[in-house]
């Protein structure tokens, strides 16, 4: 796939990204770039050919799990669990997330719900016994994870208004309530359910295993974005979970926020990937589309849209590279992730709109792929904390004044 020089691997033509205008991938080590290029090849050959069919049908490709199981990409960020036993850097983790969404945001979301929100909930929130019991099967993808936090009555206010309850009865907890928009929940083996302990009013985390009586997921139909992702409404009716499945290090919402802080950064990387995917499609189309006897890439207004798109990509890519450096140094804060999420997602919206515009009428049909990127961007803009909530977090950091109500 690649050859190696004294400095860095040289990618084949199909492995080079036209959007990497400032050569951000050069920040990776030789070994990291080999992993990234391997992922790029895997996604191009094994995943991309399946995407449009299943996005159109709104179903999850049954072969996805097996393909990812053999890809060597899972659990790379976790010491001792991935195929690359030392944990990889946050920079490489981010670029892998970017690569996934460059091909398909639904696929990236499925993978990060399992590998990020689900896996990290146990990795961070569980004790050693729970690590030993749950994580090896999740690392191999023999078991798939999901993350159940959002509730039907509200999303951003769930920290203070969680209605799903947990009541301890001896060595068992009884869960009642409902969750919504829970990715992977229709087929996941382990769903991390967060509920309010009625005795101390603090949020606790629980691993609810597939098939537990009273746990009822129902697929959400009619989505216009991330159609491959199987989001579900979950009803919990007297769901009995053993104390051994309570995540022992999740004792309040601040602990949950740590999980969100890490995964929110990944959403920023995924949004860069969506921009890159849309830009590449638009650039290729502009070179091939003939109007008035010449490629539309020669038109000044088309070039303006492409250059503005590349500018957004380059700025946002630089932002998340520095965020990854802060993470790798262990000095990043909530507001760092929040600024990345809110800024990058807003720029992503602009890019997918400009790129879809280049396609004209062809931009609204799935055949040209760009419509999928245009639609999926709306979901990334909203999930893992809305634009407004991230703004409040950053605003409080820089002013010292909270704009949150309540």
URTAZI-V281150 format. One record per residue. RES is the residue in one letter. PHI is phi in whole degrees, -180 to 180 (999 if undefined). PSI is psi in radians with two decimals (none if undefined). D_FIRST is the distance of its C-alpha to the first C-alpha in Angstrom with 2 decimals. Layout:
BEGIN
res->RES phi->PHI psi->PSI d_first->D_FIRST
res->RES phi->PHI psi->PSI d_first->D_FIRST
END
This chain:
BEGIN
res->X phi->999 psi->-0.69 d_first->0.00
res->X phi->-136 psi->2.83 d_first->3.80
res->X phi->-115 psi->2.77 d_first->7.12
res->X phi->-116 psi->2.32 d_first->10.20
res->X phi->-106 psi->-2.97 d_first->13.60
res->X phi->-72 psi->-0.24 d_first->16.91
res->X phi->-110 psi->-1.11 d_first->16.65
res->X phi->-151 psi->2.74 d_first->13.43
res->X phi->-60 psi->2.53 d_first->9.65
res->X phi->-102 psi->2.07 d_first->9.19
res->X phi->-76 psi->2.62 d_first->7.36
res->X phi->-68 psi->2.90 d_first->6.94
res->X phi->-54 psi->-0.75 d_first->10.37
res->X phi->-73 psi->-0.20 d_first->10.16
res->X phi->-93 psi->-0.16 d_first->8.91
res->X phi->-84 psi->2.38 d_first->11.94
res->X phi->-98 psi->2.10 d_first->15.18
res->X phi->-65 psi->-0.40 d_first->18.24
res->X phi->-80 psi->-0.21 d_first->20.39
res->X phi->-83 psi->1.15 d_first->19.25
res->X phi->-68 psi->-0.54 d_first->22.07
res->X phi->-105 psi->0.23 d_first->22.96
res->X phi->57 psi->0.91 d_first->19.50
res->X phi->-67 psi->-0.53 d_first->20.09
res->X phi->-64 psi->-0.32 d_first->16.56
res->X phi->-67 psi->-0.25 d_first->17.36
res->X phi->-74 psi->-0.25 d_first->19.79
res->X phi->-78 psi->2.63 d_first->17.20
res->X phi->-72 psi->2.94 d_first->16.72
res->X phi->-56 psi->-0.80 d_first->13.60
res->X phi->-66 psi->-0.71 d_first->13.47
res->X phi->-64 psi->-0.70 d_first->14.32
res->X phi->-67 psi->-0.59 d_first->11.68
res->X phi->-62 psi->-0.73 d_first->8.99
res->X phi->-64 psi->-0.77 d_first->11.18
res->X phi->-63 psi->-0.77 d_first->11.54
res->X phi->-67 psi->-0.60 d_first->8.03
res->X phi->-63 psi->-0.73 d_first->7.95
res->X phi->-64 psi->-0.70 d_first->11.31
res->X phi->-61 psi->-0.76 d_first->10.55
res->X phi->-66 psi->-0.78 d_first->8.41
res->X phi->-58 psi->-0.84 d_first->11.22
res->X phi->-66 psi->-0.67 d_first->13.91
res->X phi->-66 psi->-0.72 d_first->13.01
res->X phi->-88 psi->-0.66 d_first->12.89
res->X phi->-101 psi->-0.54 d_first->15.47
res->X phi->-104 psi->-0.84 d_first->17.81
res->X phi->-54 psi->-0.71 d_first->18.24
res->X phi->-63 psi->-0.33 d_first->19.67
res->X phi->-94 psi->-0.31 d_first->22.37
res->X phi->-63 psi->-0.95 d_first->23.51
res->X phi->-62 psi->-0.68 d_first->26.13
res->X phi->-59 psi->-0.82 d_first->27.92
res->X phi->-80 psi->-0.51 d_first->28.53
res->X phi->-62 psi->-0.75 d_first->29.25
res->X phi->-63 psi->-0.76 d_first->31.86
res->X phi->-76 psi->-0.34 d_first->33.37
res->X phi->72 psi->0.53 d_first->33.37
res->X phi->-124 psi->2.85 d_first->32.15
res->X phi->-94 psi->2.25 d_first->29.44
res->X phi->-64 psi->2.12 d_first->26.85
res->X phi->-62 psi->-0.43 d_first->27.82
res->X phi->-85 psi->-0.11 d_first->24.33
res->X phi->-59 psi->-0.84 d_first->22.92
res->X phi->-61 psi->-0.77 d_first->24.05
res->X phi->-64 psi->-0.70 d_first->22.60
res->X phi->-64 psi->-0.79 d_first->19.18
res->X phi->-69 psi->-0.56 d_first->19.26
res->X phi->-59 psi->-0.62 d_first->20.80
res->X phi->-94 psi->0.07 d_first->17.78
res->X phi->-84 psi->-0.37 d_first->15.25
res->X phi->76 psi->0.20 d_first->16.18
res->X phi->-93 psi->-0.28 d_first->17.03
res->X phi->-79 psi->2.52 d_first->20.77
res->X phi->62 psi->0.38 d_first->23.22
res->X phi->-64 psi->-0.45 d_first->20.84
res->X phi->-82 psi->-0.04 d_first->23.63
res->X phi->-114 psi->2.13 d_first->26.20
res->X phi->-55 psi->2.12 d_first->26.96
res->X phi->87 psi->-0.05 d_first->26.74
res->X phi->-113 psi->-0.52 d_first->25.63
res->X phi->-84 psi->3.01 d_first->21.88
res->X phi->-63 psi->-0.49 d_first->19.19
res->X phi->-98 psi->1.62 d_first->18.85
res->X phi->-53 psi->-0.83 d_first->22.54
res->X phi->-66 psi->2.47 d_first->23.54
res->X phi->-62 psi->2.40 d_first->23.65
res->X phi->-77 psi->2.89 d_first->21.01
res->X phi->-69 psi->2.79 d_first->22.49
res->X phi->-64 psi->-0.50 d_first->24.05
res->X phi->-64 psi->-0.81 d_first->21.87
res->X phi->-68 psi->-0.72 d_first->18.66
res->X phi->-57 psi->-0.75 d_first->20.69
res->X phi->-65 psi->-0.75 d_first->21.81
res->X phi->-69 psi->-0.53 d_first->18.50
res->X phi->-68 psi->-0.73 d_first->17.32
res->X phi->-63 psi->-0.72 d_first->20.63
res->X phi->-60 psi->-0.74 d_first->20.14
res->X phi->-64 psi->-0.70 d_first->16.80
res->X phi->-60 psi->-0.86 d_first->18.68
res->X phi->-77 psi->-0.34 d_first->21.58
res->X phi->-61 psi->-0.55 d_first->19.62
res->X phi->-87 psi->-0.83 d_first->18.90
res->X phi->-166 psi->2.14 d_first->22.26
res->X phi->-68 psi->-0.53 d_first->24.95
res->X phi->-63 psi->-0.79 d_first->26.47
res->X phi->-62 psi->-0.75 d_first->23.40
res->X phi->-61 psi->-0.70 d_first->23.17
res->X phi->-68 psi->-0.80 d_first->26.90
res->X phi->-54 psi->-0.84 d_first->26.86
res->X phi->-66 psi->-0.74 d_first->24.21
res->X phi->-78 psi->-0.48 d_first->26.02
res->X phi->-62 psi->-0.78 d_first->29.43
res->X phi->-71 psi->-0.92 d_first->28.41
res->X phi->-81 psi->-0.40 d_first->26.19
res->X phi->-105 psi->-1.37 d_first->28.27
res->X phi->-59 psi->-0.81 d_first->31.86
res->X phi->-71 psi->-0.96 d_first->32.29
res->X phi->-64 psi->-0.79 d_first->30.53
res->X phi->-68 psi->-0.50 d_first->31.77
res->X phi->-58 psi->-0.75 d_first->35.27
res->X phi->-78 psi->-0.73 d_first->35.44
res->X phi->-61 psi->-0.78 d_first->33.51
res->X phi->-86 psi->-0.73 d_first->35.83
res->X phi->-91 psi->-0.24 d_first->38.89
res->X phi->-96 psi->2.82 d_first->39.13
res->X phi->-89 psi->-3.11 d_first->40.62
res->X phi->-63 psi->-0.68 d_first->39.12
res->X phi->-62 psi->-0.69 d_first->40.50
res->X phi->-71 psi->-0.62 d_first->38.90
res->X phi->-57 psi->-0.84 d_first->35.55
res->X phi->-66 psi->-0.56 d_first->35.82
res->X phi->-83 psi->-0.67 d_first->37.02
res->X phi->-103 psi->-0.68 d_first->34.78
res->X phi->-72 psi->-0.66 d_first->31.52
res->X phi->-58 psi->-0.75 d_first->29.85
res->X phi->-70 psi->-0.55 d_first->30.10
res->X phi->-73 psi->-0.65 d_first->28.91
res->X phi->-64 psi->-0.64 d_first->25.90
res->X phi->-83 psi->-0.15 d_first->24.92
res->X phi->66 psi->0.39 d_first->25.92
res->X phi->-71 psi->-0.43 d_first->28.58
res->X phi->-126 psi->2.38 d_first->30.86
res->X phi->-107 psi->2.43 d_first->30.27
res->X phi->-107 psi->2.82 d_first->32.05
res->X phi->-145 psi->2.98 d_first->33.90
res->X phi->-136 psi->1.99 d_first->36.03
res->X phi->-111 psi->1.66 d_first->39.58
res->X phi->-121 psi->-0.92 d_first->41.29
res->X phi->-62 psi->2.48 d_first->42.29
res->X phi->-120 psi->2.78 d_first->45.63
res->X phi->-61 psi->-0.56 d_first->47.27
res->X phi->-78 psi->-0.27 d_first->49.93
res->X phi->176 psi->2.79 d_first->47.60
res->X phi->-115 psi->-1.03 d_first->44.24
res->X phi->-66 psi->-0.43 d_first->44.55
res->X phi->-97 psi->0.27 d_first->47.88
res->X phi->-68 psi->-0.41 d_first->46.81
res->X phi->-61 psi->-0.69 d_first->47.09
res->X phi->-105 psi->-0.15 d_first->50.85
res->X phi->-125 psi->0.48 d_first->51.59
res->X phi->-64 psi->2.23 d_first->49.74
res->X phi->-102 psi->-0.33 d_first->51.83
res->X phi->-68 psi->2.26 d_first->49.98
res->X phi->-115 psi->2.73 d_first->52.03
res->X phi->-131 psi->2.21 d_first->51.77
res->X phi->-123 psi->2.15 d_first->54.95
res->X phi->-82 psi->2.33 d_first->55.05
res->X phi->-131 psi->1.62 d_first->57.22
res->X phi->68 psi->-2.14 d_first->57.23
res->X phi->-96 psi->0.32 d_first->53.79
res->X phi->-128 psi->2.54 d_first->52.60
res->X phi->-111 psi->2.44 d_first->51.67
res->X phi->-111 psi->2.07 d_first->52.65
res->X phi->-104 psi->2.36 d_first->50.48
res->X phi->-139 psi->2.43 d_first->51.83
res->X phi->145 psi->-2.73 d_first->50.54
res->X phi->-152 psi->2.66 d_first->47.73
res->X phi->-131 psi->2.81 d_first->44.28
res->X phi->-147 psi->2.80 d_first->42.42
res->X phi->62 psi->0.59 d_first->39.03
res->X phi->-90 psi->1.85 d_first->37.41
res->X phi->-66 psi->2.50 d_first->33.79
res->X phi->72 psi->-0.05 d_first->32.71
res->X phi->-68 psi->-0.38 d_first->36.36
res->X phi->-71 psi->-0.38 d_first->37.04
res->X phi->-132 psi->-0.03 d_first->34.83
res->X phi->-64 psi->2.56 d_first->34.13
res->X phi->-84 psi->-0.61 d_first->35.32
res->X phi->-127 psi->2.11 d_first->36.25
res->X phi->-114 psi->2.11 d_first->37.66
res->X phi->-81 psi->1.91 d_first->38.62
res->X phi->-104 psi->2.25 d_first->42.01
res->X phi->-106 psi->2.27 d_first->43.77
res->X phi->-143 psi->2.71 d_first->47.54
res->X phi->-88 psi->2.12 d_first->50.64
res->X phi->-68 psi->2.06 d_first->52.72
res->X phi->-68 psi->-0.32 d_first->56.22
res->X phi->-83 psi->-0.70 d_first->57.84
res->X phi->-117 psi->0.01 d_first->56.32
res->X phi->65 psi->0.33 d_first->54.77
res->X phi->-102 psi->2.65 d_first->51.39
res->X phi->-79 psi->2.32 d_first->48.01
res->X phi->-122 psi->2.79 d_first->46.53
res->X phi->-116 psi->2.50 d_first->43.26
res->X phi->-137 psi->2.45 d_first->43.10
res->X phi->-92 psi->1.87 d_first->40.50
res->X phi->-97 psi->2.12 d_first->41.84
res->X phi->-88 psi->2.58 d_first->40.46
res->X phi->-54 psi->2.36 d_first->39.92
res->X phi->89 psi->0.00 d_first->43.16
res->X phi->-64 psi->2.23 d_first->45.50
res->X phi->-56 psi->2.39 d_first->48.84
res->X phi->91 psi->-0.16 d_first->49.62
res->X phi->-96 psi->1.95 d_first->46.02
res->X phi->-127 psi->1.79 d_first->45.52
res->X phi->-89 psi->2.45 d_first->42.43
res->X phi->-129 psi->2.14 d_first->42.84
res->X phi->-61 psi->2.39 d_first->40.01
res->X phi->-85 psi->2.11 d_first->40.53
res->X phi->-99 psi->2.87 d_first->40.55
res->X phi->82 psi->0.31 d_first->40.51
res->X phi->-72 psi->2.61 d_first->37.79
res->X phi->-107 psi->0.07 d_first->36.44
res->X phi->-143 psi->2.69 d_first->33.41
res->X phi->47 psi->0.87 d_first->30.71
res->X phi->-70 psi->-0.37 d_first->31.98
res->X phi->-73 psi->-0.54 d_first->29.43
res->X phi->-68 psi->2.27 d_first->30.65
res->X phi->-94 psi->1.52 d_first->33.65
res->X phi->-80 psi->2.56 d_first->36.16
res->X phi->-139 psi->2.64 d_first->39.45
res->X phi->-89 psi->2.34 d_first->42.98
res->X phi->-117 psi->2.25 d_first->44.00
res->X phi->-107 psi->2.26 d_first->47.62
res->X phi->-115 psi->1.99 d_first->48.65
res->X phi->-122 psi->1.82 d_first->52.05
res->X phi->50 psi->0.82 d_first->53.34
res->X phi->-76 psi->2.09 d_first->49.88
res->X phi->-99 psi->2.12 d_first->50.51
res->X phi->-124 psi->2.28 d_first->47.88
res->X phi->-68 psi->2.65 d_first->48.53
res->X phi->-55 psi->-0.53 d_first->48.81
res->X phi->-64 psi->-0.34 d_first->45.96
res->X phi->-99 psi->0.06 d_first->43.67
res->X phi->-81 psi->2.22 d_first->44.87
res->X phi->-66 psi->1.96 d_first->42.27
res->X phi->-70 psi->-0.34 d_first->44.35
res->X phi->-106 psi->0.20 d_first->43.12
res->X phi->-105 psi->1.81 d_first->43.51
res->X phi->-121 psi->-0.08 d_first->47.13
res->X phi->-166 psi->3.10 d_first->47.36
res->X phi->-70 psi->-0.40 d_first->45.52
res->X phi->-61 psi->-0.60 d_first->44.41
res->X phi->-69 psi->-0.66 d_first->42.22
res->X phi->-65 psi->-0.67 d_first->40.75
res->X phi->-62 psi->-0.51 d_first->40.18
res->X phi->-64 psi->-0.69 d_first->37.91
res->X phi->-63 psi->-0.76 d_first->35.55
res->X phi->-67 psi->-0.63 d_first->35.74
res->X phi->-60 psi->-0.77 d_first->35.22
res->X phi->-68 psi->-0.82 d_first->31.81
res->X phi->-74 psi->-0.44 d_first->30.62
res->X phi->-63 psi->-0.62 d_first->32.13
res->X phi->-63 psi->-0.66 d_first->29.68
res->X phi->-65 psi->-0.62 d_first->26.80
res->X phi->-63 psi->-0.64 d_first->28.54
res->X phi->-62 psi->-0.76 d_first->28.49
res->X phi->-63 psi->-0.75 d_first->24.70
res->X phi->-60 psi->-0.65 d_first->24.48
res->X phi->-68 psi->-0.62 d_first->26.82
res->X phi->-62 psi->-0.71 d_first->24.65
res->X phi->-62 psi->-0.69 d_first->21.86
res->X phi->-62 psi->-0.76 d_first->24.43
res->X phi->-60 psi->-0.79 d_first->25.38
res->X phi->-63 psi->-0.79 d_first->21.89
res->X phi->-59 psi->-0.76 d_first->21.38
res->X phi->-67 psi->-0.74 d_first->24.82
res->X phi->-63 psi->-0.78 d_first->24.39
res->X phi->-61 psi->-0.74 d_first->21.25
res->X phi->-62 psi->-0.79 d_first->23.17
res->X phi->-67 psi->-0.70 d_first->26.25
res->X phi->-64 psi->-0.80 d_first->24.70
res->X phi->-63 psi->-0.75 d_first->23.13
res->X phi->-63 psi->-0.74 d_first->26.45
res->X phi->-64 psi->-0.57 d_first->28.50
res->X phi->-73 psi->-0.49 d_first->26.81
res->X phi->-99 psi->-0.48 d_first->27.45
res->X phi->-75 psi->2.19 d_first->30.80
res->X phi->-104 psi->2.25 d_first->33.74
res->X phi->-143 psi->2.40 d_first->37.12
res->X phi->54 psi->0.60 d_first->40.12
res->X phi->82 psi->0.18 d_first->38.32
res->X phi->-152 psi->2.78 d_first->35.32
res->X phi->-62 psi->2.43 d_first->32.12
res->X phi->-67 psi->-0.23 d_first->33.20
res->X phi->-62 psi->-0.31 d_first->30.65
res->X phi->-85 psi->-0.15 d_first->33.41
res->X phi->-80 psi->2.39 d_first->35.94
res->X phi->-61 psi->-0.72 d_first->36.93
res->X phi->-70 psi->-0.56 d_first->37.27
res->X phi->-68 psi->-0.76 d_first->33.81
res->X phi->-62 psi->-0.63 d_first->32.38
res->X phi->-61 psi->-0.77 d_first->34.55
res->X phi->-64 psi->-0.71 d_first->33.06
res->X phi->-67 psi->-0.73 d_first->29.47
res->X phi->-68 psi->-0.72 d_first->30.35
res->X phi->-62 psi->-0.69 d_first->32.22
res->X phi->-63 psi->-0.81 d_first->29.32
res->X phi->-63 psi->-0.63 d_first->26.93
res->X phi->-62 psi->-0.79 d_first->29.66
res->X phi->-61 psi->-0.78 d_first->29.94
res->X phi->-59 psi->-0.83 d_first->26.22
res->X phi->-64 psi->-0.75 d_first->26.15
res->X phi->-65 psi->-0.79 d_first->29.33
res->X phi->-69 psi->-0.67 d_first->28.38
res->X phi->-62 psi->-0.75 d_first->24.95
res->X phi->-62 psi->-0.67 d_first->26.80
res->X phi->-63 psi->-0.80 d_first->29.36
res->X phi->-75 psi->-0.46 d_first->27.10
res->X phi->-62 psi->-0.80 d_first->25.20
res->X phi->-68 psi->-0.62 d_first->28.66
res->X phi->-60 psi->-0.77 d_first->29.64
res->X phi->-62 psi->-0.66 d_first->26.77
res->X phi->-63 psi->-0.74 d_first->27.99
res->X phi->-62 psi->-0.70 d_first->31.47
res->X phi->-64 psi->-0.79 d_first->30.29
res->X phi->-64 psi->-0.49 d_first->28.49
res->X phi->-86 psi->-0.14 d_first->31.79
res->X phi->72 psi->0.46 d_first->33.81
res->X phi->-122 psi->0.24 d_first->36.07
res->X phi->-87 psi->2.74 d_first->35.25
res->X phi->-125 psi->3.01 d_first->37.94
res->X phi->-53 psi->-0.78 d_first->38.49
res->X phi->-67 psi->-0.43 d_first->39.19
res->X phi->-65 psi->-0.82 d_first->35.85
res->X phi->-64 psi->-0.69 d_first->34.05
res->X phi->-67 psi->-0.72 d_first->36.72
res->X phi->-64 psi->-0.72 d_first->36.45
res->X phi->-62 psi->-0.80 d_first->32.71
res->X phi->-64 psi->-0.82 d_first->33.21
res->X phi->-72 psi->-0.70 d_first->36.14
res->X phi->-72 psi->-0.84 d_first->34.94
res->X phi->-65 psi->-0.73 d_first->31.36
res->X phi->-66 psi->-0.61 d_first->32.52
res->X phi->-67 psi->-0.72 d_first->35.23
res->X phi->-68 psi->-0.61 d_first->32.90
res->X phi->-60 psi->-0.75 d_first->30.55
res->X phi->-58 psi->-0.74 d_first->33.56
res->X phi->-63 psi->-0.81 d_first->34.18
res->X phi->-64 psi->-0.83 d_first->30.67
res->X phi->-66 psi->-0.53 d_first->30.41
res->X phi->-70 psi->-0.79 d_first->33.91
res->X phi->-63 psi->-0.73 d_first->33.23
res->X phi->-69 psi->-0.67 d_first->30.06
res->X phi->-64 psi->-0.63 d_first->31.94
res->X phi->-60 psi->-0.62 d_first->34.74
res->X phi->-62 psi->-0.50 d_first->32.59
res->X phi->-80 psi->-0.21 d_first->32.19
res->X phi->60 psi->-2.41 d_first->35.96
res->X phi->-62 psi->-0.53 d_first->37.11
res->X phi->-64 psi->-0.30 d_first->33.66
res->X phi->-75 psi->-0.09 d_first->32.76
res->X phi->-107 psi->0.13 d_first->34.87
res->X phi->-115 psi->2.62 d_first->33.27
res->X phi->-69 psi->-0.42 d_first->30.30
res->X phi->-53 psi->-0.56 d_first->28.80
res->X phi->-97 psi->0.07 d_first->27.39
res->X phi->72 psi->-0.57 d_first->26.00
res->X phi->-63 psi->-0.54 d_first->27.72
res->X phi->-62 psi->-0.63 d_first->30.79
res->X phi->-65 psi->-0.77 d_first->28.89
res->X phi->-64 psi->-0.73 d_first->27.68
res->X phi->-60 psi->-0.78 d_first->31.23
res->X phi->-72 psi->-0.77 d_first->32.82
res->X phi->-65 psi->-0.49 d_first->30.52
res->X phi->-59 psi->-0.56 d_first->31.07
res->X phi->-64 psi->-0.61 d_first->34.68
res->X phi->-70 psi->-0.77 d_first->33.91
res->X phi->-63 psi->-0.62 d_first->31.79
res->X phi->-61 psi->-0.54 d_first->34.62
res->X phi->-98 psi->-0.63 d_first->37.07
res->X phi->-84 psi->2.94 d_first->35.60
res->X phi->59 psi->0.59 d_first->35.36
res->X phi->100 psi->2.15 d_first->38.44
res->X phi->-68 psi->2.90 d_first->39.71
res->X phi->-55 psi->-0.75 d_first->39.63
res->X phi->-67 psi->-0.73 d_first->43.29
res->X phi->-66 psi->-0.67 d_first->43.04
res->X phi->-66 psi->-0.64 d_first->40.27
res->X phi->-61 psi->-0.73 d_first->42.50
res->X phi->-63 psi->-0.69 d_first->45.38
res->X phi->-64 psi->-0.80 d_first->43.44
res->X phi->-69 psi->-0.70 d_first->42.45
res->X phi->-61 psi->-0.72 d_first->45.91
res->X phi->-64 psi->-0.66 d_first->47.63
res->X phi->-64 psi->-0.74 d_first->45.52
res->X phi->-87 psi->-0.39 d_first->46.41
res->X phi->-104 psi->-0.38 d_first->50.04
res->X phi->78 psi->0.10 d_first->51.10
res->X phi->-119 psi->2.32 d_first->52.59
res->X phi->-90 psi->2.28 d_first->51.45
res->X phi->-97 psi->0.02 d_first->51.41
res->X phi->-68 psi->2.47 d_first->50.89
res->X phi->-99 psi->2.32 d_first->53.83
res->X phi->103 psi->none d_first->55.38
END
